[in-house]
Amino acid sequence: MNFLKNMATLFALLAVTACSSTPVKQAAPEPSSGSNVTMCTMDIKQCPSGKSVGRSGPQCQFVCD
């Protein structure tokens, strides 16, 4: 019984180690050479109406409706 408990613990440790040490990489899509891609920072502004908006558009402006 003790042997099975030790094996289960060892298996669990190996599984956790394998999952936590495996890097997950997701590549960002490369823009084509002729396109104008604008990437805005992920700031948030609270509008007077109470609505929260992020930056958008080619000038990365906050747009409150």
C-alpha positions in Angstrom: 0.0 0.0 0.0 2.8 2.4 0.9 4.5 1.6 -2.5 1.3 2.6 -4.4 1.0 5.8 -2.4 4.6 6.7 -3.2 4.2 5.9 -6.9 1.0 8.0 -7.1 2.8 11.0 -5.4 5.8 10.6 -7.8 3.5 10.5 -10.8 1.6 13.6 -9.6 4.9 15.5 -9.1 6.1 14.5 -12.6 2.9 15.5 -14.2 2.9 18.9 -12.5 6.5 19.5 -13.3 6.0 18.6 -17.0 3.0 20.8 -17.3 4.5 23.8 -15.6 7.9 23.7 -17.4 6.4 23.4 -20.9 6.6 26.8 -22.5 3.5 27.9 -24.4 4.3 30.3 -27.2 1.8 32.0 -29.4 3.3 34.0 -32.2 1.8 37.3 -33.2 0.7 37.5 -36.8 3.2 39.2 -39.0 1.8 42.3 -40.8 2.2 42.3 -44.6 4.8 44.7 -45.9 2.2 47.0 -47.6 -0.2 47.3 -44.7 -0.4 50.0 -42.1 -0.9 48.3 -38.8 -1.5 50.4 -35.6 -1.1 48.7 -32.3 -2.5 50.7 -29.3 -1.6 50.3 -25.7 -4.2 48.7 -23.5 -5.1 51.7 -21.4 -8.6 52.2 -20.1 -10.4 55.5 -19.6 -13.7 56.0 -17.7 -16.0 58.3 -19.7 -18.3 60.9 -17.9 -21.2 58.5 -18.5 -19.4 55.9 -16.4 -18.6 53.7 -19.4 -15.0 52.3 -19.7 -13.4 52.5 -23.1 -10.0 51.4 -24.5 -7.9 53.1 -27.2 -9.0 52.5 -30.8 -8.6 53.7 -34.3 -5.6 54.7 -36.3 -4.7 57.5 -33.7 -5.2 55.2 -30.7 -7.7 57.7 -29.2 -10.3 57.2 -26.4 -13.8 57.5 -27.9 -16.5 58.3 -25.4 -20.0 58.1 -26.9 
